[in-house]
Amino acid sequence: MPAPNGTLRFPSKVDWWLVAILVLTPLPGIVVIVLGAIAGEVAAVVISLVTTLGLLGLYYAVIWPMEYLIEGDVLVIRAGRMRQRTPLADIVRIQPSRNILASPALSLDRLRIDRSRGAYLLLSPADRAGFAAAILERHPGVEVAPELLGGSAAGA
């Protein structure tokens, strides 16, 4: 659904196992904070508090929110506070992928976005077909894998 300014927003799909890892990782620090406070271990509380807050800050800086925006003729990848912009004219192909390389994606159910000059992006929009269709609508020259468009022929 387009935002009032015409921007199309596609949140990342999120795998359950990744949510479990992200939620469970700070728990030991929280346990040490609580037990350290009960035992009066100020040093343990401070160290665990700083470490846990640092981890949560890292989540905020590079993970939340994870979304993909189509603003006019530009694809904007938003991963936490970071932004990466790619002109839609640089996109040559969109196809499904399960590549495990690090990327701004919270799922292994990904799309490989091939760009000119051999570069590519790995993204995981929750609505893969809608995302591909939105790019194809604004940049008809992109080649889209037929399975992303319900089996219809993609642009050449």
Buried (B, 14 or more C-beta within 10 A) or exposed (E): EEEEEEEBBBBBBBBEEBEEEBEEEBEEBEEBBEEBBEEEBEEBBEBBBEBBEEBBEEBEEEBBEBBBBBBEEBBBBBBBEEEEEBEBBBBBBBBEBEEEEEBBBBBBBBBBBBBEEEEBBBBBBBEBEBBBBBBBEBBEEBBBBEEBBEEEEBEE
